[in-house]
């Protein structure tokens, strides 16, 4: 049972937009910034979004993040087949440990 | 370019000890938190803990404290994850990570070390 709650899977057609939610509590998301990670099949995770809504260098602006209260959302526009991956949200909690969501598998139909 | 190069896959028996490594390059190792994340087969990500090589401050996820030991050697920019007595349930991929952006995000990841524990 993960500390942060994500939907197990989402799907959309190429070119469409999809959102992935991440729900937590006041002690984690409520008090800390959220990051998002993409894990392509068979590879290590990669940072997509940090500080709720910022993109590291090299991450296309098709990826966006937002946070409100104790929830966060990852948005992906212009879906491509190469976006098929597992997506994880992450933050920190009051015990100074990082916590992750259980992951969401994105299928591009 | 920031790189985290991890040691190779390991196959061990229950009760054996193990130390895996992560060698950093492309940045000042002493100035960033370096940590470990576990991914059990077919499962999600679990944070284990981090070390700040500059002063050897170590912070463990309470779920892993006492089960593993995190350490680092500054002179060779290498972090370690160690077990004294492996269990079958330790079978997983272990990722080395660097924390950046105020130490709040894991901006660089190693390729992962697969540890298989089986009798």
Interface residues (C-beta under 8 A of the other chain):
Chain A: X2 X32 X33 X35 X37 X44 X45 X46 X47 X50 X51 X54 X56 X88 X90 X92 X95 X96 X97 X98 X99 X100 X101 X102 X103
Chain B: X35 X37 X44 X45 X46 X47 X59 X61 X62 X95 X101 X102 X104 X105 X106 X107 X108 X109 X110 X111 X112
